[in-house]
């Protein structure tokens, strides 16, 4: 079985409406987040990956299986959409049993259903009717359905929506454990803080095109024309801010409770000067990049491009 | 950069074949249908038709009793009798389908729920086959299965001459029912897939039947011929059935047209259904 997920020059049009355009990706194992504004093509990309729609042009391979081969594809892929429509009269455990049989599996049905419910924290309500489930419980049920057949690739559309803080933390831990086994987890989220907290990689979409992809720090490093923001913690923050502002290239130096936030167009010269200040005795407790996160990258590449 | 050791081992157990998964779709769709007590009751009420027919066949062979009762002396059990019987069964079965079928596909389509089902090793054709089989089996239980039982009873009670003359009715019942089942099931599933509200879908199906029949009768009366029959679902079948039952055609000369319309209806319904059954609904 070939490893990885590949998009080879994939385009999808809905009539004359663009879904995604000329997307070529090679997604490695780990947690990959799809980020972009509404209409950027996140759901289209997920549905293409899940084989629920077929590309107008190009080719998609998931672990060596074409996206047009549902018989084999859905043995390796688990998919959780943003919405659901569960049969109202069915109970949680019953629905999972039905889906495991739909997945073609014949052995250990009951223990596997129990395991899936335990993974998402719904084991106690296995016998409850789905009609009585809250929004958060339905979200976890969708996750259980996607995890049920122990897939190698998990595709989750807005998986943290509607979850309370405890359930969010549990879900994130579950995602990390899943990815730690060398599996592939692709999720979309509007909450960039979550993306930062969860993701190994980022795929940034805008107007149907991939604007950036890769590890968050790597993506930030490839934006040299963007001023760098650095946060420095020092007991002499005011002096540091005044000194830094004298440097050519420094555009802004501001003070807040967390230290000095410096924005510079010339990171190389700034870090050189910072070393000299430290050597000269200016106490510096911490230096931390302030804009190598999903929020900043989104701002530079999507909002800045508007 | 995170480190991800490749320790995942997928499921290695045996996998079921495609038809087993169709059976899973069938099983849960049928269960959901019979969760409704009203539908369950309606189904059993529909079985009263063959029961009445069975009684009539039995009584027709007990003429001494009938003469004492003072009626039904003229009852003749022949090919026309079985065609009429199947006609009544199919009308009753239609009423059952009108209320049962809208719940088969529409709930899966709400809120993109179908994407959860089709995110399994299941093709759109297999999904349709699963849902179709629910109606096909239930309609069989309401049409040709009891009809064959009635026929068998008649066959056993009848004279050797009758048997030699009418043995072929068994096949006619099966073929005529199959035609009705295929057309009606596909039509009902297509309506269920395209009409969101159950009650509206049931109304649409009943409208197709009764308004079509009404229009056909009015057209026949106005035009003084049988061309209007082509607008009635039941009349279309009766025209086609006349070949199966060797009865005089209700609309002479229109048999090929009736067959064409029935085939177009089934094909069109299937095409509409397939178009609607998608993992992701595209809103343009």
Interface residues (C-beta under 8 A of the other chain):
Chain A: X14 X15 X17 X29 X30 X31 X47 X50 X51 X52 X53 X70 X71 X72 X73 X74 X75 X76 X77 X78 X79 X81 X82 X83 X84 X85 X86 X87 X88 X89 X90 X98 X99 X101 X102 X103 X104 X105 X106 X107 X108 X142 X145 X146 X149 X150 X151 X152 X179 X180 X181 X182 X183 X200 X215
Chain B: X1 X2 X4 X5 X6 X7 X8 X10 X11 X13 X14 X15 X16 X17 X18 X20 X21 X24 X25 X27 X28 X32 X35 X107 X108 X109 X110 X111 X112 X113 X114 X115 X116 X117 X118 X119 X120 X121 X122 X123 X278 X279 X280 X282 X284
